[in-house]
């Protein structure tokens, strides 16, 4: 066996190759794992030039994989008005943050913010355009909801976008109006591009910088690979501006050496070519284009909206209401899009949160599966979020080999809003985790960043403890063990992108992507998981983040 370039000894290694698998040490070389074993075995692979890392009891795990996030969009939020961290707790607080931000901007320039949640506001409602007018009478303002499925704008922004009382709701979207029929400033789902496309798009350099900022945060949190869930839509400027700009930003970030995190890209379904073979905004991009660092693998479809925004498509009305959300795509169009994307070789992922949306997506996937020839490989159709399910849907998901990709951090940051939206009677089916493992379904974890904080240790904590921000227990019987949470952030997340042969485990020949944690997350008390520290992050054998040791 080759001499190791680096060995880690004297700790705990969780290779995630089998339940309960543990070791003391690991050796890496040539960007790959050489061996995992006890200290004596690994020391035997060291030579005069080998770098030695003494773990002193710390824990090595495979690099975390965020299987659904919007990295480019998150990087852009780092330059916007932050209404999320810490959360704005009142409309007055939102107005004050906007007022402070526009004070530094020339009149007439756009002010963009993100991350407000009406469920966390004292008033329990969205701000109106008139309230934002008071904060910024001379600047067009857009504030994105934390869900990413709606935004609120002031009067000047509405005027710039040409939105009036006579503007019709676009298909799959809604312009919210007051009793007099005037826009309130709130627009939902596919009405958002009416406003977003009025904003001058960022430059290529600004987008590359956004990726650099995001990547620096990710490696500090132990994320070594991320799945960008919808290039050309939520991830960047939107196809209405320049869908190719998102693509160029990623390519340039790799070329300039600022995108250290492995990236797996899903293009938004509007960016799929007519024949399904390539990206409409970049015909040379087909399924599988790229390499181990940056690869285009999937197509992202939206079936419905947001649970806390009450636009997710439900079988029964929201708690205390008569409306049950809505689908943003016709079921037949959904089916035809899945057929086209699958025929082009893309892995398909469809956003579905409400139980009606999940049912609609499962039915579309099942229709496609029935057309495949005997012995055809499992296409691993993904259900992004998979928010509200019942036993029948879980059975069909398992039997069809589908891959749910969900977000445990939603429990703490959004859980109180979920409880108000669905009521206690439906809570057991709202973002459950344990039933997937009980049925052998490869549940993958992710963040949906920038919707919530994206650190995987926070997600693991919530998957195990299931407690909301207000302190309420959130169907705790549906939580998972720390080991299962780690599986969902590593092995299962790799499987969701077809990367399981090279990522998600620490075994000889696999990429040397690993994280050193301050302690073993499967051994500490569950309440202490979130307090663990990432002390080193390694990608392809190279340390890309390290604390002072």
C-alpha positions as CSV (number, residue, x, y, z in Angstrom):
1,X,0.0,0.0,0.0
2,X,1.2,3.5,-0.8
3,X,2.7,5.7,1.9
4,X,0.1,8.0,3.5
5,X,0.4,11.7,2.9
6,X,-1.5,12.4,6.2
7,X,-2.7,10.2,9.1
8,X,-5.2,11.1,11.8
9,X,-4.7,9.0,14.9
10,X,-5.8,8.8,18.6
11,X,-9.5,9.5,18.2
12,X,-12.8,8.1,17.0
13,X,-13.5,7.6,13.3
14,X,-17.1,7.0,12.2
15,X,-16.7,5.7,8.6
16,X,-20.5,5.2,8.1
17,X,-19.8,2.0,6.2
18,X,-22.0,-0.1,8.4
19,X,-24.2,0.5,11.5
20,X,-22.1,1.0,14.5
21,X,-18.8,1.0,12.6
22,X,-16.0,2.7,14.5
23,X,-12.2,3.0,14.2
24,X,-9.4,5.0,15.8
25,X,-7.5,6.4,12.9
26,X,-7.5,7.1,9.1
27,X,-4.9,7.5,6.4
28,X,-5.2,9.5,3.3
29,X,-3.2,10.1,0.1
30,X,-3.7,11.2,-3.4
31,X,-6.9,12.9,-2.4
32,X,-8.4,9.5,-1.4
33,X,-8.9,7.4,1.7
34,X,-6.1,4.8,2.0
35,X,-7.2,3.0,5.1
36,X,-9.3,3.1,8.2
37,X,-8.3,1.1,11.3
38,X,-6.7,1.2,14.7
39,X,-3.7,3.4,15.5
40,X,-1.1,0.7,15.0
41,X,-2.5,-0.2,11.5
42,X,-2.5,3.4,10.4
43,X,0.9,4.3,11.9
44,X,2.4,1.6,9.8
45,X,1.4,3.5,6.6
46,X,3.3,6.6,7.7
47,X,6.7,7.6,6.4
48,X,9.2,10.5,6.8
49,X,7.1,12.9,4.8
50,X,3.7,12.0,6.3
51,X,1.8,14.7,8.1
52,X,0.4,13.5,11.4
53,X,-2.7,14.9,13.1
54,X,-3.2,13.8,16.7
55,X,-7.0,13.7,17.3
56,X,-6.7,13.6,21.1
57,X,-10.1,11.8,21.3
58,X,-11.8,14.0,18.8
59,X,-14.1,12.5,16.1
60,X,-13.7,12.1,12.3
61,X,-16.8,11.7,10.2
62,X,-17.4,11.9,6.4
63,X,-17.8,15.4,5.0
64,X,-21.3,16.6,5.4
65,X,-23.4,16.8,2.2
66,X,-26.2,19.4,2.0
67,X,-28.5,17.7,-0.4
68,X,-30.8,20.6,-1.1
69,X,-29.8,24.2,-0.7
70,X,-29.5,27.4,-2.7
71,X,-25.8,28.3,-2.3
72,X,-25.7,31.0,-4.8
73,X,-28.8,32.6,-3.4
74,X,-27.4,32.3,0.1
75,X,-24.2,34.0,-0.9
76,X,-26.2,36.9,-2.2
77,X,-28.2,37.2,1.0
78,X,-24.9,37.8,2.9
79,X,-24.9,41.2,1.1
80,X,-28.5,42.1,1.8
81,X,-30.6,43.4,4.6
82,X,-30.7,40.5,7.1
83,X,-34.1,40.0,8.8
84,X,-33.4,36.4,9.8
85,X,-30.3,36.4,12.1
86,X,-31.4,37.5,14.6
87,X,-35.1,37.2,13.5
88,X,-37.1,40.4,13.2
89,X,-39.8,40.2,15.9
90,X,-42.1,43.0,14.8
91,X,-43.0,45.0,11.8
92,X,-41.5,48.0,13.5
93,X,-38.2,46.1,13.7
94,X,-38.3,45.4,10.0
95,X,-39.0,49.0,9.2
96,X,-36.1,50.1,11.4
97,X,-33.6,47.7,9.6
98,X,-34.8,48.9,6.2
99,X,-34.5,52.5,7.3
100,X,-30.9,52.0,8.5
101,X,-30.0,50.2,5.2
102,X,-31.4,52.8,2.8
103,X,-29.7,55.6,4.7
104,X,-26.4,54.4,3.0
105,X,-27.9,54.1,-0.5
106,X,-28.4,56.7,-3.1
107,X,-32.0,57.6,-3.7
108,X,-33.7,55.5,-6.3
109,X,-31.4,52.4,-5.8
110,X,-32.9,49.1,-4.9
111,X,-32.9,47.9,-1.3
112,X,-33.1,44.1,-1.0
113,X,-33.7,42.1,2.2
114,X,-34.4,38.5,3.1
115,X,-35.5,36.2,5.9
116,X,-38.6,37.7,7.5
117,X,-41.2,35.3,8.9
118,X,-44.7,36.6,9.7
119,X,-45.1,33.8,12.2
120,X,-42.3,35.4,14.3
121,X,-43.7,38.9,14.1
122,X,-45.7,40.3,17.1
123,X,-48.4,41.3,14.6
124,X,-48.6,37.8,13.1
125,X,-49.0,39.2,9.6
126,X,-46.9,40.3,6.6
127,X,-45.8,44.0,6.4
128,X,-47.6,46.1,3.8
129,X,-46.3,48.3,1.1
130,X,-47.5,51.4,3.0
131,X,-45.5,50.4,6.0
132,X,-42.4,49.9,3.9
133,X,-43.1,53.2,2.2
134,X,-42.5,54.9,5.6
135,X,-39.1,53.3,5.9
136,X,-38.0,54.0,2.4
137,X,-40.1,56.5,0.4
138,X,-37.3,57.2,-2.1
139,X,-36.0,53.6,-2.6
140,X,-37.7,50.6,-4.2
141,X,-37.7,47.8,-1.6
142,X,-38.1,44.0,-1.8
143,X,-38.1,41.8,1.3
144,X,-37.9,38.1,0.7
145,X,-39.9,35.8,3.0
146,X,-37.7,33.2,4.8
147,X,-39.5,30.4,2.8
148,X,-38.4,31.8,-0.6
149,X,-42.0,31.5,-1.8
150,X,-43.2,35.0,-1.4
151,X,-41.9,38.5,-0.9
152,X,-43.2,41.9,0.1
153,X,-42.5,45.2,-1.8
154,X,-43.1,48.9,-1.2
155,X,-45.1,51.1,-3.6
156,X,-42.0,52.3,-5.5
157,X,-41.0,48.7,-6.2
158,X,-44.5,47.8,-7.4
159,X,-44.4,50.8,-9.7
160,X,-41.0,49.9,-11.1
161,X,-42.4,46.4,-11.8
162,X,-45.6,47.8,-13.4
163,X,-47.8,46.0,-10.9
164,X,-51.2,47.8,-10.4
165,X,-54.7,46.8,-9.3
166,X,-55.3,45.7,-12.9
167,X,-52.3,43.3,-13.1
168,X,-53.7,39.8,-13.3
169,X,-52.3,37.0,-11.2
170,X,-49.9,34.9,-13.3
171,X,-50.5,31.1,-13.5
172,X,-49.2,29.5,-10.3
173,X,-48.9,32.9,-8.5
174,X,-50.9,35.4,-6.5
175,X,-50.7,39.2,-6.1
176,X,-52.3,39.7,-2.7
177,X,-54.9,42.5,-2.7
178,X,-56.7,44.4,0.0
179,X,-60.5,44.8,0.3
180,X,-60.4,47.6,-2.2
181,X,-58.6,45.5,-4.8
182,X,-55.3,47.3,-4.4
183,X,-52.0,45.3,-4.1
184,X,-50.9,45.0,-0.5
185,X,-47.2,44.6,-1.5
186,X,-47.3,40.8,-0.9
187,X,-46.7,38.5,-3.9
188,X,-46.6,34.7,-3.7
189,X,-45.1,31.9,-5.7
190,X,-44.9,32.5,-9.5
191,X,-45.9,36.1,-9.1
192,X,-42.4,36.8,-7.6
193,X,-40.6,37.2,-10.9
194,X,-42.8,40.2,-11.7
195,X,-40.8,42.0,-9.1
196,X,-37.5,40.2,-9.1
197,X,-37.1,40.7,-12.8
198,X,-37.4,44.4,-12.3
199,X,-34.2,44.5,-10.2
200,X,-31.0,45.0,-12.1
201,X,-29.2,41.6,-12.1
202,X,-25.9,41.3,-10.2
203,X,-22.7,41.2,-12.2
204,X,-20.7,38.1,-12.8
205,X,-18.1,39.2,-10.4
206,X,-20.7,39.9,-7.7
207,X,-22.1,36.4,-8.1
208,X,-18.6,34.8,-7.9
209,X,-18.1,36.8,-4.8
210,X,-21.4,35.5,-3.4
211,X,-20.2,31.9,-4.0
212,X,-16.9,32.7,-2.3
213,X,-18.6,34.0,0.8
214,X,-21.0,31.1,0.9
215,X,-18.2,28.5,0.4
216,X,-16.2,30.0,3.3
217,X,-19.2,29.6,5.6
218,X,-19.9,26.0,4.3
219,X,-16.4,24.6,4.9
220,X,-16.4,26.2,8.4
221,X,-19.6,24.2,9.1
222,X,-18.1,20.9,7.7
223,X,-20.0,20.9,4.4
224,X,-17.8,19.3,1.7
225,X,-20.5,18.9,-1.0
226,X,-23.8,20.7,-1.8
227,X,-26.7,20.2,-4.1
228,X,-27.8,23.5,-5.7
229,X,-31.6,23.0,-6.0
230,X,-32.6,25.0,-9.1
231,X,-30.0,26.9,-11.0
232,X,-31.6,29.7,-13.0
233,X,-34.4,30.4,-10.5
234,X,-34.1,30.6,-6.7
235,X,-30.4,30.2,-6.9
236,X,-29.7,33.4,-8.8
237,X,-31.1,36.0,-11.0
238,X,-33.9,34.0,-12.6
239,X,-34.3,33.0,-16.2
240,X,-36.2,36.3,-16.9
241,X,-32.9,38.1,-16.4
242,X,-30.1,35.9,-17.6
243,X,-30.2,32.2,-16.7
244,X,-26.7,31.6,-18.1
245,X,-25.3,34.0,-15.5
246,X,-25.7,31.5,-12.7
247,X,-23.9,28.9,-14.7
248,X,-21.0,31.2,-15.6
249,X,-20.7,32.2,-11.9
250,X,-20.2,28.6,-10.8
251,X,-17.7,27.9,-13.6
252,X,-15.8,31.1,-12.9
253,X,-15.8,30.3,-9.1
254,X,-14.2,27.0,-9.8
255,X,-11.6,28.5,-12.3
256,X,-10.7,31.2,-9.8
257,X,-10.3,28.7,-7.0
258,X,-12.9,30.2,-4.7
259,X,-15.5,27.4,-4.8
260,X,-13.9,24.8,-2.6
261,X,-17.1,22.9,-1.9
262,X,-18.0,20.1,-4.3
263,X,-21.2,21.2,-6.1
264,X,-23.9,19.2,-7.7
265,X,-26.2,21.3,-9.8
266,X,-29.9,20.9,-10.6
267,X,-31.3,23.2,-13.2
268,X,-34.7,24.7,-12.9
269,X,-37.3,23.0,-15.1
270,X,-37.9,26.2,-17.1
271,X,-34.2,26.0,-18.2
272,X,-34.6,22.5,-19.7
273,X,-34.4,22.3,-23.5
274,X,-37.5,21.3,-25.5
275,X,-36.0,17.8,-26.1
276,X,-34.8,17.5,-22.5
277,X,-31.2,16.9,-23.5
278,X,-29.6,20.1,-22.3
279,X,-29.9,23.3,-20.4
280,X,-31.8,25.8,-22.6
281,X,-29.5,28.7,-21.5
282,X,-26.4,26.6,-22.1
283,X,-26.8,24.0,-24.8
284,X,-23.4,22.4,-24.1
285,X,-24.6,21.5,-20.6
286,X,-26.2,18.0,-20.6
287,X,-26.9,15.6,-17.7
288,X,-23.5,14.5,-16.2
289,X,-21.5,17.5,-17.6
290,X,-18.7,18.3,-15.2
291,X,-16.3,16.5,-12.9
292,X,-15.9,15.6,-9.2
293,X,-15.8,19.2,-8.3
294,X,-18.7,20.7,-10.3
295,X,-21.3,18.5,-12.0
296,X,-24.7,19.1,-13.5
297,X,-27.0,16.2,-12.6
298,X,-30.6,17.1,-12.1
299,X,-33.7,19.0,-13.0
300,X,-35.8,20.8,-10.3
301,X,-39.6,21.1,-10.6
302,X,-42.0,22.9,-8.3
303,X,-45.3,21.4,-7.4
304,X,-46.5,23.8,-4.6
305,X,-45.4,26.4,-2.2
306,X,-44.6,27.0,1.5
307,X,-46.2,25.5,4.6
308,X,-45.6,28.5,6.9
309,X,-46.7,30.8,4.0
310,X,-49.8,28.6,3.6
311,X,-49.4,28.2,-0.1
312,X,-48.4,24.5,0.0
313,X,-51.1,22.3,-1.6
314,X,-53.0,20.4,1.1
315,X,-55.7,17.8,1.0
316,X,-57.6,19.7,3.8
317,X,-57.7,23.4,4.7
318,X,-55.1,25.0,6.9
319,X,-55.9,25.2,10.6
320,X,-58.6,27.9,11.1
321,X,-59.0,28.6,7.4
322,X,-61.0,27.6,4.4
323,X,-58.2,27.6,1.9
324,X,-55.8,24.7,1.4
325,X,-53.0,26.2,-0.7
326,X,-52.5,25.4,-4.4
327,X,-50.5,23.5,-6.9
328,X,-48.2,25.7,-9.0
329,X,-48.1,23.3,-11.9
330,X,-50.8,21.3,-13.7
331,X,-50.4,17.6,-12.9
332,X,-50.2,16.6,-16.5
333,X,-47.5,19.2,-17.2
334,X,-45.7,17.9,-14.2
335,X,-45.8,14.3,-15.6
336,X,-44.7,15.5,-19.1
337,X,-41.8,17.4,-17.5
338,X,-40.6,14.4,-15.6
339,X,-40.8,12.3,-18.8
340,X,-38.8,14.8,-20.7
341,X,-36.1,15.3,-18.0
342,X,-35.7,11.6,-17.3
343,X,-35.4,10.9,-21.1
344,X,-32.6,13.4,-21.1
345,X,-30.7,11.5,-18.5
346,X,-31.3,14.0,-15.6
347,X,-32.2,13.0,-12.1
348,X,-35.5,14.6,-11.3
349,X,-36.3,16.4,-8.0
350,X,-39.7,17.9,-7.4
351,X,-40.5,20.4,-4.6
352,X,-43.6,19.0,-2.8
353,X,-44.6,20.1,0.8
354,X,-48.3,19.7,1.2
355,X,-49.8,16.2,1.2
356,X,-51.8,16.9,-1.9
357,X,-48.6,18.0,-3.7
358,X,-46.6,15.0,-2.4
359,X,-49.5,12.7,-3.6
360,X,-49.5,14.5,-7.0
361,X,-45.7,14.0,-7.4
362,X,-45.8,10.4,-6.3
363,X,-48.5,9.7,-8.9
364,X,-46.5,11.4,-11.7
365,X,-43.4,9.4,-10.7
366,X,-45.3,6.2,-10.6
367,X,-46.7,6.8,-14.1
368,X,-43.2,7.3,-15.4
369,X,-41.9,4.2,-13.6
370,X,-44.6,2.0,-15.2
371,X,-43.4,3.0,-18.7
372,X,-39.8,1.8,-18.0
373,X,-38.6,-1.5,-19.4
374,X,-38.1,-4.4,-17.1
375,X,-34.7,-4.3,-15.4
376,X,-34.2,-0.5,-16.0
377,X,-32.1,1.1,-13.3
378,X,-34.0,2.9,-10.5
379,X,-34.1,6.6,-11.5
380,X,-34.1,7.6,-7.8
381,X,-36.8,10.2,-8.3
382,X,-36.4,12.8,-5.6
383,X,-39.1,14.5,-3.5
384,X,-37.7,17.7,-2.3
385,X,-39.0,18.6,1.3
386,X,-41.7,15.9,1.3
387,X,-43.3,17.8,4.1
388,X,-46.7,16.2,4.9
389,X,-47.1,12.4,4.4
390,X,-49.2,9.5,5.6
391,X,-48.6,5.7,5.7
392,X,-49.9,5.2,2.2
393,X,-47.6,7.8,0.7
394,X,-44.6,6.4,2.7
395,X,-45.4,2.9,1.3
396,X,-45.6,4.1,-2.2
397,X,-42.3,6.1,-1.8
398,X,-40.6,3.0,-0.5
399,X,-42.0,0.6,-3.1
400,X,-41.0,3.0,-6.0
401,X,-37.5,3.6,-4.8
402,X,-38.0,7.3,-4.4
403,X,-35.6,9.5,-2.4
404,X,-37.0,12.1,0.0
405,X,-34.8,15.0,0.6
406,X,-35.9,16.9,3.7
407,X,-34.8,19.6,6.2
408,X,-34.5,18.8,9.9
409,X,-33.6,22.4,10.8
410,X,-37.1,23.4,9.8
411,X,-38.3,21.9,13.1
412,X,-36.7,24.5,15.4
413,X,-36.8,27.6,13.2
414,X,-40.2,27.0,11.4
415,X,-41.9,24.4,13.7
416,X,-44.0,26.8,15.6
417,X,-45.4,28.1,12.3
418,X,-46.0,24.5,11.1
419,X,-48.0,23.8,14.3
420,X,-50.2,26.8,13.7
421,X,-50.6,25.9,10.0
422,X,-51.6,22.2,10.3
423,X,-52.8,21.8,13.9
424,X,-52.0,19.1,16.3
425,X,-54.1,16.5,14.5
426,X,-51.7,16.4,11.4
427,X,-48.4,17.0,13.2
428,X,-47.4,13.3,13.2
429,X,-47.2,13.4,9.4
430,X,-45.5,16.7,9.2
431,X,-41.8,16.3,8.6
432,X,-41.4,12.9,10.3
433,X,-38.0,11.2,10.1
434,X,-38.1,7.9,12.0
435,X,-40.8,6.3,9.7
436,X,-38.4,6.6,6.7
437,X,-35.7,4.7,8.5
438,X,-38.1,2.1,9.8
439,X,-39.2,1.4,6.2
440,X,-35.7,1.4,4.7
441,X,-36.3,4.6,2.7
442,X,-33.0,6.5,2.0
443,X,-33.9,9.8,3.6
444,X,-31.4,12.5,2.8
445,X,-31.0,15.6,5.0
446,X,-30.3,19.2,3.8
447,X,-31.0,22.8,4.8
448,X,-32.9,24.6,2.0
449,X,-30.5,27.5,2.9
450,X,-31.1,30.5,3.0
451,X,-34.5,29.5,4.3
452,X,-33.0,28.5,7.7
453,X,-29.5,28.2,9.1
454,X,-27.6,25.6,7.3
455,X,-25.0,24.1,9.7
456,X,-25.4,20.3,9.6
457,X,-24.8,20.0,13.3
458,X,-27.8,22.2,13.9
459,X,-29.8,20.0,11.5
460,X,-28.6,16.8,13.3
461,X,-29.6,18.4,16.6
462,X,-33.1,19.1,15.5
463,X,-33.5,15.6,13.8
464,X,-32.8,14.0,17.2
465,X,-34.4,16.5,19.6
466,X,-37.3,17.9,17.6
467,X,-38.1,21.0,19.7
468,X,-39.3,24.3,18.3
469,X,-37.9,27.7,18.9
470,X,-40.6,28.4,21.5
471,X,-39.6,25.2,23.3
472,X,-42.5,23.0,22.2
473,X,-41.8,19.3,21.6
474,X,-42.6,18.6,17.9
475,X,-43.8,14.9,17.7
476,X,-40.6,13.8,19.5
477,X,-41.4,10.1,18.9
478,X,-40.7,10.7,15.2
479,X,-37.0,11.7,15.8
480,X,-34.0,9.6,14.9
481,X,-30.8,8.7,16.6
482,X,-27.6,10.8,16.1
483,X,-26.2,8.0,14.0
484,X,-29.2,8.0,11.7
485,X,-29.0,11.7,11.4
486,X,-25.4,11.4,10.4
487,X,-26.3,8.8,7.8
488,X,-28.9,11.1,6.3
489,X,-26.2,13.9,6.0
490,X,-23.6,11.6,4.5
491,X,-24.4,8.2,2.9
492,X,-28.0,9.0,2.0
493,X,-27.2,12.5,0.7
494,X,-24.5,11.1,-1.5
495,X,-27.0,8.5,-2.8
496,X,-29.5,11.2,-3.7
497,X,-27.0,12.5,-6.4
498,X,-25.6,9.2,-7.5
499,X,-22.3,9.9,-5.6
500,X,-22.4,6.9,-3.2
501,X,-19.4,5.2,-4.8
502,X,-17.1,8.1,-4.0
503,X,-18.7,10.2,-1.3
504,X,-20.6,9.8,2.0
505,X,-18.4,7.2,3.6
506,X,-14.8,6.8,4.7
507,X,-13.6,3.7,2.9
508,X,-10.4,2.9,0.9
509,X,-10.6,4.4,-2.5
510,X,-13.3,7.0,-1.7
511,X,-12.6,10.7,-1.8
512,X,-10.9,12.0,1.3
513,X,-13.6,14.4,2.3
514,X,-13.8,14.4,6.1
515,X,-14.6,16.6,9.1
516,X,-12.9,16.6,12.5
517,X,-15.5,17.3,15.3
518,X,-14.8,18.3,18.8
519,X,-16.5,15.1,20.1
520,X,-18.4,12.1,18.8
521,X,-22.0,13.2,18.0
522,X,-23.3,9.7,18.6
523,X,-21.9,9.6,22.1
524,X,-22.7,13.0,23.6
525,X,-26.1,13.7,25.2
526,X,-28.6,14.6,22.5
527,X,-29.1,18.1,23.9
528,X,-25.4,18.8,23.3
529,X,-25.1,18.0,19.5
530,X,-25.6,21.6,18.4
531,X,-22.8,22.7,20.7
532,X,-20.2,20.5,19.0
533,X,-17.5,22.3,17.0
534,X,-16.1,21.7,13.5
535,X,-12.4,21.9,14.0
536,X,-11.1,20.8,10.6
537,X,-12.6,20.3,7.2
538,X,-10.8,18.3,4.5
539,X,-11.8,18.0,0.8
540,X,-9.9,15.7,-1.5
541,X,-7.2,15.3,1.1
542,X,-6.6,19.1,1.4
543,X,-7.5,21.0,4.6
544,X,-9.8,23.8,3.6
545,X,-10.8,24.9,7.1
546,X,-9.1,24.6,10.4
547,X,-9.4,26.2,13.9
548,X,-6.5,26.9,16.1
549,X,-5.4,23.5,17.5
